[in-house]
Amino acid sequence: MSLLSELIFNKIENNKKLGLYRKIPEIAYEDFNLKTCQDKNTNGRFINYSTATANLATNDYLGFAKNKKIKKATKKAIDVYGTSASSSFLIYGHSEIHLALEKELCDFKGGYEKSLLYPSGYQANTGIIKSLSSILPLKTFIAFDELSHASIIDGVLASGVKFKSFKHNDLNCLENILDKHKNYEIKLVITEGVFSMDGDVPDLPGILNIAKLHGALSIVDDAHATGTIGEKGGGSADFHKVKPDIIIGTLGKALASNGAFAVSSSLIIEYLINFSRTFIFSTGIPPSSAASALEALKLIKDNPKIVKKLQDYSKFARDYLKKSGLNTLNSTTHIIPIFIGEEDKAVSVEKELLKMGIYLKAVRYPTVQRKNARLRLGVNAKLKKETLKKALKDIAHNVKFYSCV
């Protein structure tokens, strides 16, 4: 074994000892004829989302992934446009369905001038942050919430400019940081609409006010806010009644598709088209994905009660878990962390719940800090209330049991 192979092997083995080892779950659908292998971590069982009692690991918050209208729109797009965009948008161009989606996203997010589609949320965050930090000869400084998603942090690191994280949702900390860096010509202030591991929302009006006073460009990652918060499910702008300079979001969660987007002014979007490398050098999302997301937006617009149902379910789940004595941190949304602490205990609860047909994941370092492991519960509107209540009861029982072990 070479030195490199030995080091790689040792790092993997060390992760196993620490309870941090990861393996991609394998799933099976009874109506799909491709042979899949059994996952050893499920005691010889497939993870079958179709038959599980409750799937609380999904980001399909509105239960749209198997919606008949969305599937019909997706299949129609494949018949018309084929299965792929075939190249980057700059080479092969947009179809009518891509353009229609971009227009709808501008309206859905609060009346922005222009939108741009990216292959993934990760590429949107990294590409947008890096490109906005490279407007020479101006110097750029970035302030971002310390609990920001890995894609935001990677974008900041890739930018090569000076940066500082501010304490989670701490406006005084943000203001002090910007005061100390007032001489920078470009300042970016970045936060999330709904924090993906804690399930809380920022004081966005306060953050935007501070950003404006300091001449900073505000960027909000609305990945988990799109379709879930606000009266109409519009996300941060809808919920807080404000308008950040740039909103970035994903199509792959509540909108039941894949890909991502940014909405902003025409000038900024035009700049990104010309200078955002993750957009320029990536194949565009398939027309079928655009059709899926477009139909999902139509369903939300025509039936905002589905968003209210998700919000009501989420409140019920949070209240139930709190009354059961569990620590849900500061969650106020459909993302509900159940704090465990020890990595091995969190994994043990996950495995025990899977045996009971309840699928949710233990989140561990490096996604969160060491000894801050938790179960990440994602409520979705497709569940029956009785099913959710029984799952919550089983979760509370198992968490309490393993907390005492």
N, C-alpha and C positions, 0 to 999 in steps of 0.2 A: 504493500500500500504506500503510495506517495505521501509526502508530508501534507500536501493540499487535501488529499482524500482523507487522511487521518484527522486533520483538523475539522473538516466538514462532518465526518462521522461522529467525532467527539461532541461537537455542538448539538447535533441531533439527539445523541444519547443523554446529554445534560438536560435538554428540554424535557425529555421523558421523565427524568428523575425529579424535576421541578414541577411536574404536572402541567407543563406548557406545550407539550407535543400536540401537533395538529394534523388532522387527516381529513381529506375532503369526504363528506358523507355521500354515500351512493344511494340513489333513490330508484324506486321501481313503480311503474304504473301498470295496472293489470291490463289496460287496453293498448299497451304498446309492446310490439313483438321483438324489440331488440333485447338480446340477452345481457343482463347486468350481473355483476359479481356481488356476493354478499359482503357486507361490511363487518369485519371481525368485532368492531366496537359495539355492535348492536346485538351481540349474542346470537349471531346467525340470522338475524332478521333484516329484511330490507327496511329502510326508512320509506314508508309509503304515505305520502302526503294526502293521498286520496282517502285512505281509510283510517288515518290517525284520529283519535278522539278530538284532539285540539292541536293545531299547528300555530304556536305562538312565537315562532322564530322568523316568520316571513315578514318582508317589508311590503307585501301586497295588502296595504292597510285597508283598502276599500273592497277587497275581495274581487277585483276586476280581472285577475289573470285568466280565469276561465269563463268570463262573461260571454254569452252567446253573440251579442251585438258586436263586441270587440273582435271576437274570433272571425265573424263574418266579414267585417271590414278589412281585417288583416289578410284573409284568404283572397278577397277581391283584389287587393293591392298586389298580391303575388301574381294573380292571373294577368293583371294589366301591366305591371312594371317588372316582373321577375323577382328573384330572391335577393338581389344585391344592388347596392349603389355602384358597385364595380370599380370605383376609383374615388379620389378625393373630389369634393364638390367643385373645387376650382378647375379641375380637369373635365369632369363628366357632367357637372352642373346639377342644379336642383330639378326635381320633378314638381308638378303642381301640388302634389300632396305634401312635399317638404315645405313649400312656400305657404301653403294653407296652415300648416302646423305652426310655423314661425309667427304668422299673423295672429293666430288664436292665442298663442302664448303671451304675446304682447298685451292683448286685452285681458287675459286671465290674471296676469300679474299686476294689473293696475294701470294700464294705459301707457306702456312704454313705446318708444318710437320704432325700435327695431330689435330683432332677435337673431341668434345664431345657434345652429345645432352642432354639438360635439359628439364624438363616439362614446364618451363615458364621462361621468362626473369627475373622476380622477383627472382625466385629460383636460377637462374644462378648468378646474381649479388651478392645476399646475401651469397650464398654458397661459391663462389670463393673467395670473399673478406675475409670472416671469416676463411676459411681453409688456405689461404696464410698468415694470421696473426697469425697462431698458430704453427709455426715451432720452437718449443723450442729446445735449450735454448735461441735462438736469440730473440732480442727485435725488435718490429715492430712499425713503424710510418707511418701514412697514410695522404697524402695531396690530397684533392679533390676539384673540382670546386664547388663554393657555390650554383650554380643552377643545380647541379646534381640531377638525378631522385631519388624519394623516396626509391627505392630499393637499390641504392648505399648507401644512407645515413643510411638505416636500416642495411645494411651489415657492414658498418663502426661501427655503434653503437653496433652491436652484437659481433664484434670482441673483444671488451674489451681492445683495445690498445689505445695509445695516437694518437690523430688526430688533424688536423687543416684544415679548408676550406680556399682556396685562392679566392680572388676576381675574379669575372667572367671574364675569358679570360685574366687575368692580369699576364703576365709572370714575371714581377719584383716581384710581391707579392709571386708567387710560389717559385722563387729563394731565396727570403729572408727567407721564411718558411723552406725550405730545408737546408739552411745555418745554421739555428738555431737548426736543429735536425740531424746534420751530424754524431753524435755518434751512431745513431740507425743502427743495422746490416741489417735490412730489411726495405726498404722504398718503399711504393706503391704510385704512382701518377695516379689519376683516373680522367677522363673527359668523355664527350660524343662526338660522331661524329657529330650529329645534335641535338641541344637542343630542347626538346620536347615541351616547352611552348613558347620559343622565336624564334625558327626557324633559329638560327644562327649557325655557325660552329666555332670551336676553331682554334687558330694558332697551329695546331698539330705539324708541324715540330719544332717550337720553344719549345713547351712543351716537346717533346721527346728528344730534344737536352739537355734541362735542366735536365731531368730525368737521361739521360745517364751520364752527368757530375757528378751527385750526386750518381751514382750507384743505382738508383731507378728502380723498375719494373714498366713499363707503361701499363695501362689498359684502353681501350677505349670501351665504350658502344655504339655499332653501331645499336641500335634498329631502329632508324628512318633514318639511313644513308644507310642501306642495300637495294640495289635495286633502290636507288633514286639519289645518288650523284656519281660523277666520270664519266668518259667517257663510261665505261661499266656497270655502276650501282653497282660496287663492294664495294662502301662505302668509308670509310675514307682512306684506303690504296690506293685505286684507285684514289681518288680525290686529295690527298696530295702527292702521290708517296712516302710514308713512310711505315714503318712496325713496329707498336707497338708490345710489347712483348706478349700481350693478346688482342684479340678482342672478345667481347661478342656481340651477336646479337639475334634477335628474328625471328622466322619463321611466326609469326602471324600478320605481317603488309604487307609489299610489297610482301612477298612470299606466301601470301594467305593460310596459314596453321595455325598450333599452335605448341607451344614449343619454344625452344631456343637452342643456341649453344655457344661454345667457341672454338676458334682456337688459337693454340700456338705451342710451341716446344713439342716434344714427351715426354720429361722429366716432364714438367709441367702438361700435360694432364694425364700422368700416375699417378702423385701425386694426381690430382683432383679425378681420379677414385677411389683412395684408401682412400682419406681423406675429400672429399667434401660431407658433410652429406645430403645436399639437393639433390644431385645426388644419393647417396647410398640408401637413404631411401624413394625414390619416384618411383612410377610406370613410366616406360618409355613412351615416346610418341607413339601413335598407328602407326603401319606400314603405314596405310592410310595417316596419317599426313606427314610422311616422303616422301611418294610418291607424295603428293601434292606439297611440297616444292621442291622436286627434279625436278618435271615437270616445276615449276615456274622458277627455275634456268636455265633450258634448254631453255625456251621461251625467257628469257632475253639474254642468250648467242646467240641464233639464230636471235634475233630481237632487237638489242640495240637501235633501233630508238624509241622504246616505252619509254625508259628512257629519251631520248632527248625530246620527246613530253611532258613528265611530267615537265622537266626543263623549256621548252619554255612556257608552260601554267603557271607555277609558276611565271616566270618573268613577264608575261603579267598581272597576277593578282596583284602582288606587285606594279607594275607601275600604274595600274588603280586605286588602292586604295590610293596610295600616291598622285596621281594627283587630287583625289577627296577630299583631305585634311584630310585623316585618318592617324592615327599613327600606323605604322606596326613595331615599335621598330627597331631592327637591323636584321630582317629576311632577309636571302639570299637564302632561300630554299622553298620547297613545304609546309612547315608549316609556316603559316602567322598569327601572332597575330594581332588583331585589338584592341588597347588599349581603354578601357572604363573608368576604375577607380572604380566607385561605383558599388558594387555588385548587388544592386536592378535594376540599369539601364541595366546592362549587361544581367540579366535574362529577363527583359522586352523586349529587342531587340531579344533575342533568341525566346521567345514565339511569337512575332509578325512575325518573319521570318518563323516560322513553319507554321503559318496560310497561308503563301504565298507559301508553298511547298519547302522551303529552310531549310535544316536541318544542323545546326552547333551548337556547345555547348558553353555556357558561362563558362569560367574557373575562379574559385573563390578560396579564402582562404579555406583550407590550401594548395591547390595545388600551388598557388602563394601567395605573401604577401598581407595583407589587403590593400584595396583601390587600388589594382593593377589588378582588374578584367578585363578580356578581352574576346573577341570572338576568339576561336581558329579555324582557317580555314585550312582545310587539302585539298590541291588540289589533284585531281586524274586524271590520263590520260584517263579514260574512258569517261569523260564528253565531250559533244560537245562544241566547242568554243562559239557558240551562246548562249548555255545554261549557260555557265560559265559567259559570259559577262552580261547577263540579271541578274543573281544572284548577281554579284558584284554591279550592279547598284542599285538593291533593298537593298542590305546590306548598301551601302553608304548612301542612303536616310534615312533608319531607324536609323542608328547610329547617323547621324546628328540631326535627330528629337529628339531622346531621350537625346542627349547631351545638348539640349537646354531646356528640360523640367525641 
